[in-house]
């Protein structure tokens, strides 16, 4: 969640700086800000994917710990992982976040070209 919050904060700052640069007719700076955004979006997507894979690796260990704790305390409510797996849809969902990030990076590059070519 912290990664998403950092990304939103970064995009808000860059968006405000882009608007200020356009109003000041500093089109080179505005285009550079768009160009800077694209690799940041790709890096955030790759880090998010890495974190998701790390969490998936720990899933079995967490399930075992929950099972042991539920057995020791005789409390079925602690078997969260089993309930999550049982409630999960059987069809695999496409990774929309990955495509959204790459589409956003393409939009940032297009914004950079637009700023440099059409605005001056």
Secondary structure, DSSP 8 states (H G I E B T S, - for coil): -HHHHHHHHHHHHHHHHHHHHHHTT-HHHHHHHHHHHHHHHHHHHHHHHHHHHHHHHHHHHHHHHHHHHHHHHT-GGG-HHHHHHHHS-SS----HHHHHHHHHHHHHHHHHHHHHHT--
